[in-house]
Each structure stands twice: as structure tokens, then as C-alpha cells.
Amino acid sequence: MSNHFLRKRRLILLLSATVLIAVPYLLMARRGSVSLLSSIYSDTEPQLDVRNDTKYEDGRLHFLHDFGAVDPGSNLKYTFSIKNTSDSSWELGAIETTCSCTVAKPASALTNPGEEVIVPVTYRAPRRGGSYSQQVTLAFKGESIVTIVLQIRATIVPPATASVKEINFGKTKQGAQQSFTFEFFNNSEKPWQSLRIKANAPWLAASVAERPADQSKPRNRQRWQVTVTADTTRLEAGNFDTSIVIAPDAAGLDQITIPVMLRIASPVEVFPTELFVGEVSDAEAAISYLMLRFADRNCPSNPDQILLSHNLGAALNLTTEQSGPNSWRIKARFDARRAARINNRLEGVIEIRFTDPGLGTIKVPFFGKWKSSPENY
């Protein structure tokens, strides 16, 4: 490859880069010749150089300042300075903010050529952790003046945070032990000597171990690994709700409560949990079905191991058949001609027991409505 060709190629690349850099500034000049001088009028140090976070989009000039990681409820201040480098005066028409927590008060409504628009912005940070962004829009009078959008951002970091909002063990078997692990962070200015955890249920236990701080998280000073264990040995089937309370060893910090949820699955479940036969007349029969689903190795091998009873007399006939490897189906045939109609209501209870006492007893409400009844039931 010749030296002449290489010099020509370098010249083309240099011209292309020059055009890419110059085009945005040419567009800004056509829209009012706006330049930015970033300055601060508070104790807050800037996290970003505003001039490096400027963009022109949709006919608006956007400036960004990021306060970085701050405490909940902080009052933050930053001052934007925008110089009028055009030949005409700017007259401020309107100021809009995206939240009442953000206040902007320009020093003057009129900015002559060569002067600066001084815009102090005050932001009251929320008390809840997370990343937040707000905007201040400055609309100037006249079609030739660009609209200016001042954007501020902040990451609210509480002094103590957990990596989870709740602990949900989900569905588990009776007699099993389930563990749940999460992390707890000290984001305050001082180290803690310890972390105390209280479990609000006798079947719940918690342990804690300190780990190295997570440098990827803003302001993280200390980190703990918390393991919560649920012992379901003495729990019956059902849903359980409780909580753990975490208390940092530090003055002035509130305790943090984390909800804990657990569901103990029954060795056998019935669907639906109540049987509705619909509307029936005195001279017809209605058929409905119940499905029994068993956990592993608990499924009866023959229908004699499923014991059915009810309080509807000869009007209700129940039969069983196996519908799958771990399921049985109960067919309920209600014959209204055999029912003792005492009032307008049609109701009863189906009781399901098993020869295996470990499967327990299931009671299924049975109800319906007589067609001739004017009462909705």
C-alpha cells in the first residue's frame, strides 16, 4: 500500500470526525446560540460535568446534573448557568417542574446578550430508597429561542437496607425444613458492632454472618448474610404469615421489619373446595365432580381406602374412580326427587376420610338452589 494512499485515507477520516463533532454545535447555533457554564452555589459537589451531559433533542437543549448517592430526605441544591451568546435578549416565558419537590428560581426573567441565566434548583429527596429523576423546563418567549430542560438525578440510599422486601418460602411439604438467604447492608457513615434479628414465630429461626462490603453498591460500608430457616415439623397444612425484625447496633436507626410467608401443602388437596350443583327442580338430578390430588407415595391404591360420608341422605350418591397416578375423582349425583325439602335452601357437607390417618379429613361444603325458590342463594 503506497504512502500517498495512506495519507489520503487519514485525511478522509479526519474530515469525517470533524463533521460529526461540528454538526451538533451548528444546530445549537441556529436555534439561539446557547452555551453552558456549569457552576455550584452550595456545599454539594457535582458528580458529573454538566457540559459533558448535554444533548439536543426534539427542539430542546437538555442539561443533566447527577447528585449521586444521597441520604433520604436530603435538601439538595445545584445552580445551572446558561450564557446567552446570541444577539437578542431572552425573556423567560414559563417554568415547569415535574414535581413539587423540585423548585427553580431564575435570578432574572430577562437575559441580555453576553449575560448568563442563573437558575438555582432545589430538590427535596424522598425518604424511600431508589433512583429518582426530575426536570425543570425553561420556555423563553420568541420562536428563535431554544427551550431548555434541566434534569437532576439522585440515588437515595437509606443507612440500612435489605436485598429483599419480603421472604416467601412458597409451597412446602409438612415436616420439611426450608431456608431463605438474603443480604443486609450498612450504608451509614459509621460501622456497626453487630446485627440483631428477632423471629416472630416459634417455627422460624435466623442466623447472620458478616461478609466483605459490596463495592458495587453506593456507600456500602458493611454487609451481612442473613439466613432464615422455617421448621415445618409441628405445623399443620395451611398458610402462615409472620415476620422478622432486624435491629442494627447503631443509635438513631429504626428497626426494619420483613414479612415472612409460608404455605404448608396438605398431603391431599381437593378441587374445588366447595361443590355447587346449580339450580335444580324437584324432578331432576344434577351431577358434579370433585378432584383429589395426592402428594408422592400418598395416593390410595383402591377406592376402599377413601371413606366418604355426607348429611344429605338418599338424595346424594358418591362414587370414586382413579383419574391419574396421583389423583382420584369423586362423582356426586344429587337426585332432587329423593331430597327432603325442608325449606328453600339446599345445602350439606361432604366428608372425605382415608384409611391412612396421616392424610387427615377433608370437609367440602355442598350447596345449590331450588329453581322454584324466589330467594337467591
C-alpha positions in Angstrom: 0.0 0.0 0.0 1.5 3.4 -1.1 2.3 6.3 1.3 0.1 8.5 -0.9 -2.9 6.2 -0.4 -2.4 6.1 3.4 -2.2 9.9 3.6 -5.4 10.3 1.6 -7.2 7.8 3.9 -6.1 9.6 7.0 -7.3 12.9 5.6 -10.8 11.4 4.8 -11.1 10.0 8.4 -10.1 13.4 9.9 -12.6 15.3 7.8 -15.4 12.8 8.8 -14.6 13.2 12.5 -14.6 17.0 12.2 -18.1 17.0 10.6 -19.5 14.7 13.3 -18.3 16.9 16.1 -19.3 20.2 14.4 -22.9 19.3 13.4 -24.5 19.5 16.9 -22.9 22.8 17.6 -24.1 24.2 14.3 -27.6 23.1 15.1 -27.4 24.8 18.5 -26.2 28.0 16.9 -29.1 28.1 14.5 -31.5 27.7 17.5 -30.2 30.6 19.6 -26.5 30.1 20.1 -26.7 28.7 23.6 -23.6 27.7 25.7 -23.4 26.4 29.2 -21.1 27.4 32.1 -21.5 24.9 35.0 -21.1 26.2 38.5 -22.2 25.4 42.0 -23.6 27.7 44.7 -23.9 25.1 47.5 -21.9 22.6 49.6 -22.9 19.8 47.2 -20.1 18.6 45.0 -21.2 17.7 41.4 -21.0 14.1 40.4 -20.9 14.8 36.7 -19.6 17.6 34.5 -22.8 19.1 33.1 -21.2 20.2 29.9 -20.4 16.6 29.1 -24.0 15.6 29.7 -25.7 18.0 27.2 -27.8 16.9 24.4 -30.1 18.5 21.8 -33.3 16.5 21.2 -36.8 17.4 19.9 -36.0 21.1 19.6 -34.9 21.2 23.3 -31.5 21.6 24.8 -31.1 19.1 27.8 -28.6 19.6 30.7 -28.1 16.9 33.3 -26.7 17.0 36.9 -26.4 13.8 39.0 -26.2 14.3 42.7 -25.1 10.7 43.1 -25.8 8.7 46.3 -27.5 10.8 49.0 -29.3 10.3 52.3 -33.1 10.1 52.4 -34.8 13.4 52.9 -31.8 15.4 51.9 -32.2 19.0 50.7 -30.0 19.2 47.6 -29.0 22.4 45.7 -27.4 22.9 42.4 -27.1 26.1 40.2 -27.1 26.0 36.4 -25.5 28.9 34.5 -26.5 29.3 30.8 -24.9 32.0 28.8 -26.7 34.0 26.1 -24.3 34.2 23.3 -26.9 35.4 20.7 -27.5 38.9 19.5 -31.0 39.2 21.1 -32.3 39.3 24.6 -34.0 36.3 26.2 -37.2 36.8 28.1 -38.4 33.9 30.2 -41.9 32.9 29.4 -42.7 29.9 31.7 -41.1 27.5 34.2 -42.4 24.0 34.6 -41.3 21.3 37.1 -42.2 17.6 37.2 -42.7 17.5 40.9 -43.4 19.9 43.8 -40.3 18.5 45.4 -38.2 20.5 42.8 -38.1 24.3 42.9 -36.3 26.5 40.3 -36.0 30.3 40.8 -34.0 32.0 38.0 -32.3 35.2 39.2 -33.8 37.3 36.4 -36.6 36.9 33.8 -34.5 38.9 31.2 -31.1 37.9 30.0 -29.3 40.3 27.6 -26.7 39.2 25.1 -23.5 38.1 26.8 -25.2 37.6 30.2 -26.0 34.4 32.0 -29.3 32.8 33.1 -28.6 31.8 36.7 -31.0 29.0 37.7 -30.7 27.7 41.3 -32.5 24.3 41.6 -33.5 22.9 45.0 -34.5 19.3 45.3 -36.1 17.6 48.3 -35.1 14.0 48.1 -37.7 11.4 49.1 -37.3 9.2 52.1 -37.7 5.9 50.2 -34.7 4.4 48.7 -34.2 4.2 44.9 -33.2 6.2 41.8 -35.1 9.3 41.1 -35.1 11.9 38.3 -36.8 15.3 38.0 -36.9 18.0 35.3 -37.2 21.8 35.1 -38.3 23.2 31.8 -37.5 26.8 30.9 -39.6 28.2 28.0 -38.4 31.5 26.6 -40.5 33.9 24.5 -39.9 34.1 20.8 -39.7 31.3 18.2 -35.9 31.6 17.7 -35.0 30.7 21.3 -34.5 27.1 22.2 -36.4 25.5 25.1 -34.0 24.5 27.9 -34.6 21.4 30.1 -32.6 21.0 33.3 -32.6 17.4 34.6 -31.4 16.3 38.0 -30.9 12.8 39.3 -30.2 11.2 42.7 -29.9 7.8 44.1 -31.4 7.7 47.6 -29.5 5.3 49.8 -31.0 4.7 53.3 -28.5 4.0 56.1 -29.8 0.4 56.4 -31.2 -1.7 53.6 -32.1 -5.3 52.9 -31.8 -7.0 49.5 -35.4 -8.3 49.8 -38.7 -6.7 50.7 -40.3 -10.0 51.9 -39.4 -13.6 52.5 -41.7 -16.1 50.7 -40.9 -19.7 51.2 -43.7 -20.6 48.8 -45.3 -24.1 49.0 -43.5 -26.7 51.0 -44.2 -30.2 52.4 -45.1 -30.7 56.1 -42.1 -31.8 58.1 -39.6 -30.2 55.8 -37.1 -27.5 56.6 -36.8 -24.6 54.2 -34.1 -21.9 54.2 -34.0 -18.4 52.6 -30.9 -16.3 52.4 -30.6 -12.5 51.7 -28.2 -9.7 52.4 -28.4 -6.7 54.7 -26.3 -3.5 54.2 -24.9 -0.8 56.4 -24.7 2.3 54.2 -24.2 4.8 57.1 -21.1 6.7 57.9 -20.1 4.6 61.0 -19.6 0.8 61.3 -21.9 -1.4 63.4 -20.7 -3.7 66.0 -23.5 -6.3 65.4 -26.8 -7.0 63.8 -29.7 -8.4 66.0 -32.5 -10.4 64.4 -35.7 -11.5 66.1 -38.0 -14.1 64.6 -41.7 -13.6 65.5 -42.7 -17.3 65.3 -41.5 -20.4 67.2 -41.0 -22.3 64.0 -38.8 -19.6 62.5 -35.0 -19.1 63.2 -32.5 -16.7 61.8 -28.7 -16.6 61.7 -26.3 -13.8 60.5 -22.7 -13.7 59.2 -20.7 -10.7 58.2 -19.3 -10.6 54.7 -17.0 -8.1 53.0 -18.6 -4.9 51.9 -20.1 -4.9 48.4 -18.1 -2.3 46.5 -20.5 -2.3 43.6 -23.2 -0.7 45.8 -23.0 3.0 46.5 -21.9 3.9 50.1 -21.9 0.3 51.3 -19.7 0.1 54.4 -20.7 -3.3 55.8 -22.6 -6.4 54.5 -24.3 -9.3 56.3 -25.6 -12.5 55.0 -28.9 -13.4 56.8 -30.3 -17.0 56.6 -33.9 -17.6 57.8 -35.0 -21.2 58.3 -38.6 -22.5 58.7 -39.1 -25.8 60.6 -42.5 -27.2 59.5 -42.3 -30.3 61.6 -45.1 -29.2 64.0 -47.1 -27.2 61.5 -50.4 -28.3 60.0 -51.4 -27.7 56.4 -52.3 -24.1 55.7 -51.0 -20.6 55.2 -48.7 -18.9 57.7 -47.8 -15.2 57.9 -45.2 -13.8 60.3 -42.1 -11.5 60.2 -38.5 -11.0 61.3 -37.2 -7.8 62.9 -33.7 -6.6 62.1 -32.1 -4.1 64.6 -28.7 -2.6 63.7 -26.5 -1.9 66.7 -26.5 1.9 66.0 -28.1 4.8 67.7 -30.8 6.6 65.8 -31.6 3.8 63.3 -35.1 2.3 63.2 -35.7 -1.4 63.2 -36.6 -3.0 59.9 -39.5 -5.5 59.7 -39.5 -8.0 56.8 -42.7 -10.1 56.3 -42.4 -13.9 56.1 -44.9 -16.1 54.3 -45.1 -19.9 54.2 -47.6 -22.4 52.8 -47.7 -26.0 54.1 -49.2 -28.2 51.4 -51.7 -30.8 52.5 -50.7 -34.4 51.6 -54.0 -34.4 49.7 -55.9 -31.5 48.1 -59.4 -31.3 46.8 -60.7 -29.2 43.9 -63.0 -27.4 44.0 -63.0 -26.6 47.7 -66.8 -26.4 47.7 -69.4 -28.1 45.5 -72.2 -26.1 43.9 -74.8 -28.1 41.9 -76.5 -25.0 40.5 -80.3 -24.7 40.2 -82.3 -27.9 40.5 -86.0 -28.7 40.3 -88.0 -31.3 42.3 -87.9 -33.7 39.3 -84.4 -33.8 38.1 -80.8 -34.8 39.0 -77.6 -32.8 39.0 -74.1 -34.2 38.6 -70.8 -32.6 39.8 -67.3 -33.7 40.4 -64.5 -33.4 43.0 -60.8 -34.0 42.2 -58.5 -35.4 44.8 -54.7 -34.8 44.2 -52.2 -36.6 46.4 -48.5 -36.0 47.2 -46.0 -38.6 46.2 -46.4 -42.0 47.7 -49.6 -40.9 49.5 -52.1 -41.9 46.8 -54.6 -44.7 47.7 -54.3 -47.8 45.6 -58.0 -48.7 45.6 -61.4 -47.0 46.3 -61.8 -48.8 49.7 -59.1 -46.6 51.1 -61.2 -43.4 50.5 -64.1 -43.1 53.0 -67.0 -40.8 52.0 -69.9 -39.6 54.0 -72.5 -36.7 53.9 -75.6 -35.5 55.6 -78.0 -35.4 52.5 -79.4 -38.9 52.9 -80.5 -40.8 49.8 -80.6 -37.6 47.7 -76.8 -37.7 47.2 -74.8 -40.6 45.8 -71.0 -40.5 45.8 -68.7 -42.8 43.8 -64.9 -42.7 43.2 -62.6 -43.6 40.4 -58.9 -43.2 39.9 -58.2 -40.5 37.3 -54.3 -40.5 37.3 -51.2 -41.8 39.1 -51.7 -39.4 42.0 -55.4 -38.4 41.6 -58.9 -39.7 42.2 -62.2 -38.3 41.1 -65.4 -38.2 43.1 -68.7 -38.2 41.2 -71.5 -36.5 43.1 -75.0 -37.3 41.8 -77.8 -35.3 43.5 -81.3 -36.6 42.9 -83.8 -33.9 43.9 -86.7 -36.3 43.9 -85.1 -38.0 46.9 -84.3 -34.8 48.8 -86.2 -33.9 51.9 -87.1 -30.3 51.1 -87.5 -28.6 54.4 -87.0 -25.0 53.2 -85.8 -23.1 50.1 -82.2 -23.9 50.9 -80.2 -26.8 49.5 -77.0 -27.4 51.5 -74.9 -30.1 53.2 -71.4 -31.2 53.9 -69.3 -34.0 52.2 -66.7 -35.5 54.5 -63.7 -37.3 53.0 -61.5 -39.5 55.2 -58.9 -42.1 54.4 -57.7 -45.4 55.9 -54.3 -43.7 56.2 -54.8 -41.4 59.2 -51.8 -39.3 58.0 -54.0 -37.9 55.2 -56.4 -36.3 57.6 -60.0 -35.4 57.0 -61.4 -33.0 54.3 -64.8 -31.4 54.6 -66.4 -30.0 51.4 -69.5 -27.7 51.6 -72.3 -28.8 49.3 -75.0 -26.3 48.2 -77.4 -25.4 45.5 -80.6 -23.6 44.7 -84.1 -24.8 44.0 -85.5 -23.4 40.7 -88.9 -22.8 42.2 -87.3 -20.7 45.0 -87.8 -16.9 44.8 -84.8 -16.5 47.1 -81.3 -16.0 45.6 -78.9 -18.2 47.4 
